């Protein structure tokens, strides 16, 4: 006969194992959505560390320096002097930017850059045979006379008129007629301007602008 | 004091006895094909399938059903020695006893068979043929070529032998009958028939379809495995019936006992 007691023990062990497995599976199914939600939330919103690192830009970190450039800048702007100790001032975690402060710092920077540029200009190069006459002129501050080139822009108004006319013929839009009237007026063709202003008005009686263009063109034709 | 379960468990003791043969749809179909092929002018008939699919039982049933009608001989255990095999064949055919110090010459046996052509047809049922050597199988084939001797052989089919078996017999003109494991429905019929045949209707009714599913999952429908599992189940029942009868009910099978039996055999692991 079978040793049932021993077998029963094994059966209880098997059942316990099964129970743990099922329990673990249920637990996983329950916790999985929470886990996914937590991970999504974690990766979606930036951490405070990330925010700080984003906000520490070179402009916002003001370090007291012994170089004359910065001292000059700080003397020009008394508020910059507030940060005299060698501490790094971090921007607050709340992304509020002090526009006045930002403007002041940029102005200070500009002063520094201007100073640097002036200092650069003061540096004189040793006479060298390897430099071209043009380069030497730049160093000495005597720019060579260059030929001025004229760039001429040409506009073909007649092409514009043609395009507008075909457009108007296609859709009979009073706006197109008004535009043509304006264009003719600008070009000094007052008769055509009158004609197109009347066309625009005949299509849309409420278009006040067409009357205005017509009146202006009419006054011009009387003058002439 | 004796439990009814000791009798029930004995139903499932694995034995090749035609009285224990359970007539299932697939098995009876295969048996019919086998019977029909005996009448055909085929030299050899191959019955193959995985262990425990009912090959030996089918062969045994064939022998029992035909031993009075035909000249049929059943070798239930393989005779591995060629000398002994030829001697057994000759003895079965001639009804003569060959002394121990004598042997049968194969050419002589072949000539003996050829002389009987048209007069007799002897059928040999050989079980477990996978154990025969290639040379002996070749001699069996030559004997069957005389058309006096007809062989019905059974062969185990394992995972690796599957292709080999098919390839090996494809080239020969043999009738091949493959026996397969039972499906869930067939297994239920098998268990119920086994129990009802012995008058345990109540026990048969207590087996739910869920129990059958569990048994099928464990045994994959293999008859031998099923017998083994059911024997263990009723063995455990016997213990409870004798020592802790309050733990069992007669109208419903205990899942716990089923699982305990499966643990005992190793189908499930604790």
Interface residues (C-beta under 8 A of the other chain):
Chain A: X1 X2 X4 X7 X8 X10 X11 X13 X14 X17
Chain B: X232 X235 X236 X238 X239 X240 X243 X256 X259 X260 X263 X264 X268 X269 X270
